Amino acid sequence: MSETPDSAVRTYIDTHRTAFLDDLAGWLRIPSVSAQPEHAADVRRSAEWLAAKLKETGFPTAEVWPTDGAPAVFAEWPADDPQAPTVLVYGHHDVQPAAREDGWDSDPFEPVIRSGRLHARGAADDKGQVFFHTLGVRAHLAATGRTAPAVHLKLLIEGEEESGSPNFRTLVEQHAGRLAADTVIVSDTGMWSADTPTVCTGMRGLAECEITLHGPEQDIHSGSFGGAVPNPATAAAHLVSALHDEHARVAIPGFYDGVTELTDRERELFAELPFDEEQWLRTAKSTATHGEAGHTTLERIWARPTAEVNGIGGGYQGPGSKTIIPSSAMVKLSFRLVAGQDPDHIEKAVRAWAADRLPAGIRHDITFGAATRPCLTPLDHPALQSVVRAMGRAFQQPVRFTREGGSGPAADLQDVLGAPVLFLGISIPSDGWHAPNEKVELDLLLKGVETAAYLWGDLGENWRDAH
């Protein structure tokens, strides 16, 4: 009996499994820690290793792109059909710092397999999830008899994601023409659990600021002047107390302008997930949930905007008392944004809100950092449906939907390239990103390979109107 396309993919993956894992282990041995200057040469070596391996995989173009910091890798493999959609895969090759004394059971840069799990720094975040695309595209070609992918396939693998991606947007803007794509696939994410495969449909954006309040020109005696001049520490407390209303909604005028509300269907899909709130609270090291009234915990962390106090200070902080009115105080705020919100609008709204809330005699400065825009792909988007079908074929069960409460550089790709961002990841919460003994489940890693093998054909066949 001849093989089906799916069995041909699985046979190819099984045949090449050992070589694939050996290659991945070789990459994981390179300590590409972008946050530590002493590893700058290792980060470059990691980029060069990946570019060479992508050429070996079959990519006609594979280049190391320098930045003002660590290098990125770009690769491209055009389809034979000029009308095929163009897909850009994003990931990163740098990793978090790691040392045996942090609590690792083995050397973090000497990969080891234990009980079906590959342990090493970067195994899940993000080298493993980048590397499954190399075997995935080869399995796609072998099972279909093609000599080139069914889509114009591009890869952009960043080298500074674990350091905050300080040069990423500039890199994308400089190379926007070569990076042009109909959709972006981010493989730097995860699933709900090993038993519940999921596809993420969006990430929140981020705006953050520090507000410094100035009162008297120096600390002054609270007995001689207290109650008669404004106190910047008290003003900071009043400012924070005015951040939310009694329903835990952000009380900044104009904050919710443009927010894309959850649909009834999205609420239903969130509710289908096997969410254990008590377990979630244990993970959060908290004893109670709290947030905007009228929304579930998952809705709050995935689909609602937030305002959080990240720091507050002013006045005497040492032991005992010091009866003063401090000369200054500060508040650090961050705002997670959802689809439809504009970081520039949020900055203006926060500035106006603070100015209106502070009393005479309190001067203030507000400094905003670089913002990250939110991204969201509609459930009915044809490229998203291709990801869902491909993952469903690989896992042989229904695929559910999540969002990501955090923020990342993927939004820059959407913003600069004007392409929808999709997420394809197979990592699970127990993989321990950034923690000792980081690992990836080998069965899930190979499901990622299989998903990628199906995805390019599905996109090529079902998204002909991408342009």
PyMOL commands that set and color helices and strands:
alter all, ss='L'
color gray80, all
select helices_A, chain A and resi 5-28+37-57+100-102+127-144+161-163+168-174+176-179+222-225+232-241+264-272+277-284+297-303+343-357+382-395+410-417+429-431+442-462
alter helices_A, ss='H'
color red, helices_A
select strands_A, chain A and resi 61-65+72-77+86-92+112-114+117-119+152-158+183-186+198-203+205-214+220-221+306-314+324-325+328-337+363-368+375-376+400-404+421-423+439-441
alter strands_A, ss='S'
color yellow, strands_A
deselect
rebuild
show_as cartoon
